[in-house]
Structure formats: structure tokens, C-alpha cells
Amino acid sequence: MSTPFARFTSPAHQAPKDYKKLGMENELSAFETDWNNNVAGWTEMAIIGDPWSNLNDAPRADYYNPLTEGFGEAGDAVISWTPFPNRLIAFLTPPEASNNPQLHRPLTMDEVMSLADSGEITVDGTLYKLYDPSGSAPILKIPAKRCPEIDWTGEYVDFSPSGPRGWLDEYCEWSITYDASGSKMQSVMFTCENPAYYLTMWRINPEAVLGLYQMYVDPAVKLEDLYLRYTVDQPTGKKGDPVMDPTTGRPAYDVTNKWNRGTVRVPGQSGGALHLTSGPNTLSAEIYLAAAATIQRPDLSFSDPQSLICCAQYGQNYRNSDPHIGFIANRAAARYRISLTDPVGLYIQQPQNLSNWKGPNGEDISQYWKITRGTAGTGPNNSDQILHAVFDIPPSAGFTINDCTINGQKIAHIGDIANQMKIALSATQMTPSQPLQPPMKCVSSRSSGSMQPWPVQFVPIDLFYGESPTDLPALMVPGTVNSFVLIVQGADKNTTIDNARIEFSNPGIKAKVTKFLPDASAIPGQTDGGGTQGFIMDLAVSSSANPGSVSLRVLNPNEPANPSDADHPWESGLAVIPSH
């Protein structure tokens, strides 16, 4: 049995509230249509999996699409985890960390807490950072081999995920405001809100995104502050210029703009945490992970989260989130088919025992914890659907966060607060009407001779060279011609513009490849991008092209003509969308 379902809704049903606050109710319908199309595309991509470059990674038949099957009635499973970045603990605190060629000793938990707050630490007089595009300090290194377990004596590589707060990779990020002395924490913003919500809103009207920044981050935010800009000279623009999205005719959105960047906020100047920015912290990645986890693995050795993630190769190992999400989803999928519950999203859960949060003189400070976006107690099994929250002690109180205690312990770092919280998602279970998908062996790479190109990202050429982190389906407007870049994994390196073969399911779309890139950029939202290739093409969309979902596939030159769908599957997740 299933419940009919017609449309994916915005996380925490936030969109109607936002557009009403903004006075832009006339744009809500366009947003809701685009949002449904985005989630539908990610869902289809997740179900398809990767049959092109991997073995035993597809299909994910026990993850269902509620738009076609309705939602199951077997109950909801709420999956939660602690938002403090466990990879910092796992790689830097064990005794074996003495093998780290930089540190030569394990870090203490206080040091790791400090590292999470700032992204840097000084050890034995040397400053190390987790992210530093300027190259002013060495990047902290971690073991390269982590499966089936950490190899402490092998090769070490730069910490990842990279980014201004890339290390906050548990689907929860924060930004701290310090007091006038610069040494004590006065306030902190927490967010678990996905960037795709804002990317979707921006494509319709950037002024809407600006309005939310001014409401929730700082009234000083200007529209041009939010523009994605070239970091170096590129074929499509010069360093510092806005990156134009030719499909909208406007500058693209920068998810790590100066008001949503790093872990420090300076009111009126920079910083804040409106939405997530770490590469793996995307909604598309969450859906893809949940679907990948439905495949059962027969080997009993894969009975713990770390072993399973090494076997199934989804997400990032040693996080609190990905291994745990995958493990719980996998256990549920042993009996039921599953799909993430609508509204699909990641949600902050209310901190534990707020009554035990006290000021320096025993003051009740629970009043300073405020839900700014989302709601409490409205999710499955009375879970919370909080998107954004602040813990803000006003200067008039006469004390700071560092003067307060939780359960009698001083708050020294934001991690002390984060460890009182949970992040959660939920899955809706469906009783299967036929036998579940048979178990598969561990994921492995196809042989070079059988590998097919896996389409993983499709963006306008300007966004490609502008290094846009978007994971939205490509916007293809009827009656337009634009240059796009299709990024794939597994393309034959001997491909040329003459033997390149790209097929679209919509006959109103025609592509002419103008350049093949043997090496292309990493894929946003993919935690293990691997080697990628790119096809630069001129894409013509007929004025009569039917709106709706579009599939594509890329055939290597040595593949036979007109292969069947079974021999070479199609990738989903694109769409022809009329201009707004």
C-alpha cells in the first residue's frame, strides 16, 4: 500500500514562508515547480546509480520514487547523528596519529575543538590550516588509505573536504561572532540548510536571495556581494568579473560569498552561515547516499558502518553522518523499500537539556537559543525540522558564551554546543509487493575495456570555467543556443570531436561537440570525484522542445551503434525548463 504523492515540497515547508516575508508570493509557484523538478531529478539519478564505471552499484531498485509509486505506509525511520566533525577526531587524536609527518603526536580534544572553530592550529611553533588557497601555511595532512581501516604508516594527503569551512562536513556548519575583545564568543549561527534551495531561488530572482541574507545574516549585504566571480583569468571571463549564467542572463550565485564564508562573522563586514558550503553537504549527495545504501551486501563482515561504507563506496568514511546514515538505511532496506521523507531535507534537532545551560551566576540562558528558520516537533515521530538557529547572548547581558556552562562544564568551543545537538533526516518505508533486490558483492571498478562514460555534471560553459558549485539540473530553455560542458567519468581518452557521441532523450535537443577535455574539474557534491573528462558543446534547444525531464548518455567511440538501454543506460536529472 502507498499514499499518492504529487510534488516534492521545500525543506521544512519553508518556501511559502520565505516568499510571503519577501512580498514575492507571485514567484512561489515557479520556485515550487523548479524545486520539485530538482528533487525528482536527484531521485532518479540516485535510483539509477552508476552502472557505467562501477560493478555492483546499480540499480538501486529498493529506493523508490514517490512521484511514481506514492509514499509507503510502513512507517518512518528517523536517522540522527552528532554534528561535530568526526574526521578531525578520527585522524588527529588516536595514539597512531604520532605517525603524522607534520604533527608527530596526537592532538588533544581541546586542540581539535579549537581547530574546528577556526580551521587552523599551531603545533610546536608551526601554523597549520585546513584550508588556505593563498598557500601561506601548510595544509594539515591525513592518511590517504582509510579502507578497510586507516593506514597510519602509509601515504598522507591534504585534509579534505577543502573549502572555507569544508571540515564542517556533518551537514551542519556554523559561524561565530566574537565580542569586542575578539577573544570571547558572543553569538553563533548554525545551519543545516542545503545550498540548492538558494541556487534554485537565485535562478528565478536573485533579489529573493538577497532579501533572505539581509533578514538572517546582515542587513549590510548587497546583491553584488553574492555574485560568483572568476578567481583567475578564464576563456569566458577575467579575474574578478562576475560569472554570467547565459541561461538566465544574470551573474551566477556564489555559495561561499563573503557573507556565507568561514567560521567567523564580523557584523556589517563579512561572515555568516545562511546555508551549507562544504562540498559533500548537499541534498543531492544525501539522496544519492540513501539510495546507494539500500543495496544489501552478503558478507557478514560488513555488519558495521565503516565496513559497509568501504564495501559500498558511498559518501565519506569516518564521518558521523555518512557511515551512520548508510548503515541505518541499509538495515531498514533489508525489510522494506525506502525513500527519504517529504519534505526531503537535513534538520537540526533541539539541543539536549537546555534547562542545564546556565550563565556565570546560574542565569537561565535557554532564551538565547532561537530557531530562526524551520520548526520544532513537526517532523516524523515528533522530530524537529530546524534549518537555521542562533545562540546569541546580547552584550547587554554582561557575559559571553565562554562565561556559560552546559551541565556544569564551561563552554570553551562551539563543539561543546554542537555535541548537545543532533542532525537528522528521515526515510519513509514501503512494504515490498515482490521480493527485494538480491544482494550484491562490494563495489568495484569496471575494467577499462568495459567502462562507459558516466555523466555526472552538465553546466553552461561560463559556470564550468567559473567553478560554480551548483548541483542543480541544467537549465535548458526552448529556442536557445548556448555552450555547455558535460563532465563525465570513464570516457575514452582517445575521444575526439569527430568521434564523440552524445545522445539526448528529447529530440528537440541537438548538441555539437567542439572540444574534448581529457581532464576536467572535480564534481561538486561528489566526495570521490576520481578522474573526470569533459565535452564542450554547442547545445541547441528547439523552440518546440517539450518541457520536462531529459536523459542523456555518452558512448565511447568503440561502442557499437544504437546500443540498447540495458547495454548502455541513460542518465537522468536534466530538464527543459521554460524561462521564468
Secondary structure, 3 states (H helix, E strand, C coil): CEECCCCCCCHHHHHHHHHHHHCCHHHHHHHHHHHHHHHHHHHHHHHHCCCCCEECCCCCCCECCHHHHCEECCCEEEEEECCCCHHHHHHHCCHHHHHCCCCCCCCCHHHHHHHHHHCEEEECCEEEECCCCCCCCCECEEECCCCCCCCCCCCEEECCCCCCCCCCCCCCEEEEEECCCCCCEEEEEEECCCHHHHHHHHHHCHHHHHHHHHHHCCCCCCHHHHECECCCCECCECCCCECEECCCCEECECCCCCCCCCCEEECCCECCCCCCCCCCCCHHHHHHHHHHCCCCCCCCCCCCHHHHHHHHCCCCCCCCCHHHHHHHHHHHCCCCEEEECCCCCCEEECCCCHHHEECCCCCECHHHEEEEEEECCCCHHHCCEEEEEEEECCHHHCCCHHHCEECCEECCCHHHHHCCCEEEEEEEEECCCCCCCCCCCCCEECCCCCCCCEEEEEEEHHHHHCCCCCCCCCEECCCEEEEEEEEEECCCCCCCCCCCEEEECCCCEEEEEEEEECCCCCCCCCCCCCCCEEEEEEEEECCCCCCEEEEEEEECCCCCCCCCCCCCCCEEEEEECCCC
